[in-house]
Amino acid sequence: MNPIRKFFDNIKPHVEEGGKFHAFRSLVDGFETFAFVPNTTSRVGSVNIHDAVDSKRLISFVIVALLPALLFGMYNVGYQNALAAGQLGEATFWGMFWYGFLALLPKIIVSYVVGLGIEFTVAQWKGEEIQEGFLVSGIIIPMIVPITIPLWMLAIAVAFSVILAKEIFGGTGMNIFNPALVTRAFLFFSYPSAMTGDSTVWVSQQSILGLGFTAPEAYTAATPLGEAATEGFAGFDCQTITNAITGLIPGSVGETSVIAIALGALFLLWTGVASWKIMCSVFVGGGLMGWLMQALGLTEIEWWHHFVLGGFAFGAVFMATDPVTAARTETGKYFYGLLIGVVAVMVRVLNPGYPEGMMLAILLMNLFAPLIDYCVVERNISMRAKRATKK
């Protein structure tokens, strides 16, 4: 017998109701169903099995898709710190990578400990199975916040998001807002000084086990997106755009490299996990609004530059496509993605005080996704009723 299977079979009697460790039943059940496909069947007669791949496997695909952006982001943290300290020539690839890894690791641990801890507690209290949705949110959250965010701020924001944006609605599959974006929004409005567009909050200014390079305290600059907003979205030189595409710029860990994000997008599309309709529509909407803003003289940068700045690409690939909070009708997905792209660029250009419009755009469309689906369904009903009347 598989030793892992044997382990779970031996421990289950102790965590069942009446067992010595029954308080950990939900925890053990969560790990068991993640390691093995559940052997239970639905008790509702109207439910049919559509696929052998369950939600935990789909979530595993998303985590794999996030790895290129995550790994490159770790390297970029070390790179930006060495660059700020003027010691880039002395730094090694692995030295910069391990510096970024050790700088990001506490954020990942806090995100999972707080988020999963709350979910385990709620599941045990309600007598339900562990909901696996936070496995993705828990890794995305550290990727979309500044590397210098204090751990206590992150813990408060994660707790706020899991409790008030997820569990209060019924847990995974019932929430109307993306939990990762709610975490970022909470930090942005509660601690704006820690979420500014200045490079000082995107460069870890501390030495970690001798692997990092302490940046000068006076170090200050603007991220490409922050600089664009400050200068009225003026044009960029080729080097700036190249760095924005490769990811060698200050910014959130997971949002800097368009190439790494594109690799994740290809994997999600190849596995069929993410909706290509939403993903493509976001870029189409952003491109159209960027072109319109340029035609009206409100911005000097090219329409496609918005794709490589800030969190536009990351949001389009990993957060706009969230199946729980996005539109679910096939036609509605086009409108949903299109409006996200339009609103994101509109906020960026028309509100220089808030250059990153992607977060607001996705949260706003999360709110309107049910309305979009309702309109699409009602239109289909109306069209079928007309066809039936003609016959």
LOLOKOL-269678 format. One line per field, with one value per residue (C-alpha): residue number from 1; y, z, x. Coordinates in steps of 0.25 Angstrom, whole numbers. Layout:
i = NUM;...
py = Y;...
pz = Z;...
px = X;...
end
This chain:
i = 1;2;3;4;5;6;7;8;9;10;11;12;13;14;15;16;17;18;19;20;21;22;23;24;25;26;27;28;29;30;31;32;33;34;35;36;37;38;39;40;41;42;43;44;45;46;47;48;49;50;51;52;53;54;55;56;57;58;59;60;61;62;63;64;65;66;67;68;69;70;71;72;73;74;75;76;77;78;79;80;81;82;83;84;85;86;87;88;89;90;91;92;93;94;95;96;97;98;99;100;101;102;103;104;105;106;107;108;109;110;111;112;113;114;115;116;117;118;119;120;121;122;123;124;125;126;127;128;129;130;131;132;133;134;135;136;137;138;139;140;141;142;143;144;145;146;147;148;149;150;151;152;153;154;155;156;157;158;159;160;161;162;163;164;165;166;167;168;169;170;171;172;173;174;175;176;177;178;179;180;181;182;183;184;185;186;187;188;189;190;191;192;193;194;195;196;197;198;199;200;201;202;203;204;205;206;207;208;209;210;211;212;213;214;215;216;217;218;219;220;221;222;223;224;225;226;227;228;229;230;231;232;233;234;235;236;237;238;239;240;241;242;243;244;245;246;247;248;249;250;251;252;253;254;255;256;257;258;259;260;261;262;263;264;265;266;267;268;269;270;271;272;273;274;275;276;277;278;279;280;281;282;283;284;285;286;287;288;289;290;291;292;293;294;295;296;297;298;299;300;301;302;303;304;305;306;307;308;309;310;311;312;313;314;315;316;317;318;319;320;321;322;323;324;325;326;327;328;329;330;331;332;333;334;335;336;337;338;339;340;341;342;343;344;345;346;347;348;349;350;351;352;353;354;355;356;357;358;359;360;361;362;363;364;365;366;367;368;369;370;371;372;373;374;375;376;377;378;379;380;381;382;383;384;385;386;387;388;389;390;391
py = 0;14;19;32;25;16;29;35;22;20;35;37;29;38;51;46;51;46;43;49;59;62;77;74;67;78;80;65;64;76;70;56;61;69;57;47;49;48;34;40;43;54;51;60;52;63;65;58;56;65;63;54;67;73;87;84;79;92;100;93;97;111;111;104;116;126;120;127;141;137;132;143;153;147;150;164;167;164;171;184;184;182;193;203;200;202;188;181;177;170;162;148;142;132;143;152;141;136;150;151;138;140;154;148;136;142;149;135;129;140;140;125;124;135;131;116;117;125;115;103;109;113;99;92;101;99;84;85;81;90;100;100;114;121;112;121;134;131;131;143;153;153;155;168;176;183;175;184;183;180;166;171;180;168;159;169;171;156;154;165;159;145;148;160;157;142;134;144;141;126;123;118;119;129;141;153;160;154;152;155;169;172;170;180;190;189;192;203;211;207;209;217;221;206;205;217;216;221;211;212;202;192;191;183;192;182;171;157;147;154;151;165;179;190;201;215;221;233;224;229;228;225;212;213;214;224;232;232;237;248;253;252;239;244;234;224;221;207;203;206;198;187;186;186;174;166;171;177;189;192;187;176;163;156;168;172;162;161;150;141;145;141;127;126;130;120;109;113;114;101;93;100;106;121;127;132;141;149;149;154;164;171;174;178;187;193;195;202;211;214;217;226;234;236;240;251;256;251;242;242;227;216;208;195;201;200;185;185;195;192;180;181;167;160;165;161;147;142;151;155;141;136;127;130;145;147;146;132;133;131;144;152;148;157;169;166;166;178;187;183;187;200;204;201;210;221;222;222;233;242;240;242;241;227;221;206;205;190;187;196;192;177;179;188;178;167;175;176;162;156;168;165;150;154;163;152;141;151;154;139;137;148;144;129;134;142;130;122;132;133;118
pz = 0;-3;10;9;8;19;28;25;28;41;46;41;53;63;56;54;63;76;74;82;72;65;66;54;45;35;34;32;22;14;13;9;-2;-7;-8;-13;-22;-12;-13;-8;-18;-18;-10;-20;-31;-41;-41;-52;-53;-64;-62;-54;-51;-38;-33;-25;-38;-45;-34;-35;-50;-46;-36;-46;-56;-45;-43;-55;-50;-35;-38;-47;-37;-26;-35;-38;-23;-22;-35;-31;-17;-23;-34;-23;-15;-27;-26;-38;-43;-31;-29;-34;-40;-29;-19;-24;-25;-11;-6;-13;-8;7;6;0;8;21;13;7;21;27;16;17;32;34;22;24;39;38;27;35;47;40;33;47;53;42;41;26;17;15;3;-5;-12;-3;-8;-20;-13;-2;-13;-21;-9;-7;-22;-23;-11;-8;-4;8;14;29;32;42;32;22;33;36;21;19;31;26;12;16;27;20;6;6;18;21;7;9;6;-7;-19;-12;-11;-21;-20;-22;-9;-13;-19;-7;1;-7;-7;8;9;-2;6;20;19;6;10;9;-5;-12;-26;-22;-23;-8;-5;-16;-12;1;8;17;17;19;23;15;2;0;-2;7;-1;3;12;3;-9;-16;-30;-37;-43;-59;-56;-45;-54;-66;-57;-51;-65;-71;-78;-86;-96;-92;-98;-103;-91;-81;-90;-91;-76;-74;-83;-77;-63;-58;-52;-38;-35;-29;-29;-39;-47;-54;-64;-76;-82;-69;-68;-83;-80;-69;-78;-89;-79;-73;-88;-92;-80;-82;-67;-71;-81;-93;-96;-83;-84;-99;-96;-85;-95;-106;-96;-91;-105;-110;-98;-99;-114;-111;-100;-109;-121;-111;-107;-93;-93;-101;-99;-109;-106;-104;-94;-83;-85;-80;-68;-54;-52;-65;-71;-57;-54;-68;-67;-53;-46;-57;-61;-47;-50;-37;-38;-53;-62;-65;-78;-90;-97;-83;-82;-94;-88;-75;-80;-89;-78;-69;-80;-82;-68;-64;-75;-73;-58;-61;-70;-64;-50;-48;-33;-35;-47;-44;-49;-51;-37;-37;-51;-47;-33;-40;-51;-40;-35;-48;-53;-48;-55;-68;-67;-64;-76;-85;-80;-81;-96;-99;-93;-101;-114;-112;-108;-121;-130;-123;-126;-140;-142
px = 0;4;11;4;-9;-6;-2;-16;-23;-16;-19;-33;-40;-33;-38;-53;-64;-61;-46;-35;-31;-45;-41;-32;-42;-43;-28;-25;-37;-31;-17;-23;-32;-21;-12;-22;-35;-47;-54;-67;-79;-89;-102;-110;-116;-116;-101;-93;-78;-72;-57;-47;-39;-45;-43;-30;-24;-28;-22;-9;-9;-10;1;10;6;10;24;31;27;30;44;48;42;51;63;58;57;72;75;68;74;88;86;81;94;102;108;102;115;119;106;105;92;90;93;82;72;74;73;60;56;59;52;39;39;33;22;18;18;10;0;-2;-2;-12;-21;-21;-22;-35;-40;-37;-43;-56;-57;-55;-66;-76;-73;-69;-58;-46;-48;-35;-37;-27;-16;-15;-19;-8;3;-3;-4;11;14;5;10;23;34;36;22;23;18;8;1;1;-5;-16;-19;-20;-29;-38;-39;-42;-52;-60;-58;-59;-64;-75;-80;-80;-65;-59;-68;-78;-69;-72;-58;-45;-38;-24;-29;-37;-24;-17;-28;-28;-13;-15;-25;-21;-6;-4;10;14;8;13;19;32;44;47;36;40;54;57;67;73;84;80;90;101;94;88;93;88;82;85;74;73;70;58;52;39;34;32;17;19;28;19;7;16;20;6;9;20;27;38;51;54;62;51;41;51;53;38;36;48;44;57;49;44;30;22;30;20;16;29;33;23;31;29;15;13;19;9;-3;1;1;-13;-18;-12;-18;-31;-31;-33;-43;-36;-48;-46;-31;-31;-43;-35;-24;-33;-41;-28;-22;-34;-35;-20;-21;-33;-25;-13;-22;-29;-15;-17;-4;8;11;7;-5;2;12;0;1;16;14;9;0;-8;-2;-2;-16;-21;-15;-17;-28;-38;-39;-43;-55;-62;-62;-62;-74;-79;-87;-78;-83;-82;-67;-64;-71;-65;-51;-53;-58;-47;-37;-44;-46;-31;-25;-36;-32;-18;-18;-29;-25;-10;-11;-15;-6;-9;-24;-24;-27;-39;-44;-44;-51;-61;-64;-65;-77;-83;-81;-94;-101;-94;-98;-112;-113;-107;-117;-129;-125;-124;-137;-143;-137;-142;-156;-157;-152;-163;-174;-170;-172
end
